[in-house]
Amino acid sequence: MQVAQRVEDLERATRFYATFLQAEPRAVYDPPGLVFFDLDGVRLMLERNAPAAMLYIAVADIADAVDRLRAAGAPIRSEPHVIFTHADDALGPAGTQEWQAAFEDSEGNLVGLVSQVAD
């Protein structure tokens, strides 16, 4: 699986995502202007010509992720909050709470964070 994210400045976006994901890109092809990160088997492609997408990235500790993003100057658009509790294993481990937050990346895209927290 692969998800494309629109970028205006490929170098700026690459630095932003490398810092946020705490990982270096897996591949860079410029030209034509593509950068790939591995998100646990899903490729995140940064591309100048891609349409904007709403990404939700799973993180182990949502509060820590928001703190790191805030410290790096990323605008936080939605503070961490509970969306629902998993009654079964359909979308997450039963008995955990689904937490979400949102921030704006270096290119102005809204990006969601998601985390399952023990109830």
C-alpha positions in Angstrom: 0.0 0.0 0.0 1.1 3.5 -0.7 -0.2 6.9 0.2 0.8 10.1 -1.6 1.0 13.5 0.2 1.1 16.8 -1.6 4.2 19.0 -1.0 5.2 22.3 -2.3 8.9 22.3 -1.1 10.2 18.7 -1.3 13.4 19.4 0.8 11.4 21.2 3.5 8.8 18.4 3.6 11.5 15.7 3.7 13.1 17.4 6.7 9.8 17.8 8.5 8.7 14.2 8.0 12.2 12.8 8.8 12.1 14.7 12.1 8.4 13.8 12.9 8.8 10.1 12.0 12.2 9.9 13.5 13.4 8.0 10.3 15.2 8.9 7.2 13.6 8.5 3.8 13.8 5.0 2.2 14.3 6.5 -1.3 14.6 9.9 -3.0 14.0 10.4 -6.7 14.5 14.0 -7.7 13.8 14.5 -10.5 10.9 13.9 -10.8 10.4 15.0 -7.1 9.5 11.9 -5.1 10.5 11.0 -1.5 9.5 7.7 0.2 9.2 6.8 3.9 8.2 3.4 5.3 5.3 3.5 7.7 5.4 -0.1 8.9 5.0 -1.5 5.4 2.9 1.3 4.0 4.9 3.7 1.8 4.4 7.4 2.3 5.3 9.2 -0.9 5.9 12.9 -0.8 5.1 14.3 -4.2 4.9 17.8 -5.7 2.0 17.0 -7.9 -0.1 14.9 -5.6 -3.5 16.1 -4.4 -3.8 16.9 -0.7 -4.7 13.9 1.5 -5.8 13.5 5.1 -3.3 11.1 6.6 -3.8 9.4 10.0 -0.5 8.2 11.4 -0.5 5.7 14.3 1.8 6.7 17.2 2.6 4.8 20.4 2.4 7.9 22.6 0.1 10.6 21.3 0.9 13.1 24.0 4.7 12.7 23.3 4.1 13.0 19.5 2.1 16.3 20.0 4.8 17.6 22.4 7.5 16.9 19.8 5.5 18.5 17.0 4.7 21.6 19.1 8.4 21.9 20.1 9.3 21.8 16.4 6.9 24.6 15.6 4.1 22.6 13.9 0.7 24.1 14.5 -1.5 21.8 16.6 -5.0 22.0 15.2 -6.6 19.5 17.6 -5.3 18.4 21.0 -5.3 14.7 21.9 -8.8 13.6 22.8 -10.7 10.3 23.1 -12.8 9.4 20.0 -14.3 6.2 21.3 -13.6 3.0 23.3 -13.1 -0.3 21.4 -15.7 -2.7 22.6 -14.3 -5.5 20.4 -11.3 -6.1 18.2 -12.9 -4.8 14.9 -10.8 -1.7 14.6 -8.4 -1.9 17.6 -7.7 -4.0 20.7 -10.9 -4.5 22.8 -10.9 -2.4 25.9 -8.6 0.4 24.6 -9.5 4.0 23.9 -9.0 5.5 20.5 -7.2 8.9 20.9 -6.7 11.4 18.1 -5.1 14.7 17.5 -4.2 16.8 14.4 -1.4 19.0 13.3 -0.4 21.0 10.2 2.7 19.8 8.4 5.3 22.0 6.8 3.2 22.1 3.6 -0.1 23.2 5.2 -1.6 19.7 5.1 -3.8 18.6 8.0 -2.4 15.3 9.4 -4.1 13.2 12.1 -2.5 11.2 14.8 -4.1 8.1 16.3 -3.2 6.0 19.3 -4.9 3.2 21.2 -4.5 3.6 25.0 -5.3 1.0 27.6 -8.7 1.8 29.2 
